[in-house]
Amino acid sequence: LRLVNLVGEVIFIENLEKFEGEYSHSFNLSEYSKGIYLLELDTDNGIINKKLILQ
């Protein structure tokens, strides 16, 4: 699980190796600039990307 900015800098990373089931995580983004961030989840079937917009 990675959170990256549009420049490609990794803001947060967590290794969920061999993880199965439901996962929940809260991010405190108050110290980061407004803008678009990408949440990336690397799975056995490929990478899932979700866009986060910080307003």
Sequence and secondary structure as in RCSB ss.txt:
>XXXX:A:sequence
LRLVNLVGEVIFIENLEKFEGEYSHSFNLSEYSKGIYLLELDTDNGIINKKLILQ
>XXXX:A:secstr
 EEEETT  EEEE   TT  S        TTS SEEEEEEEEETTEEEEEEEEE 
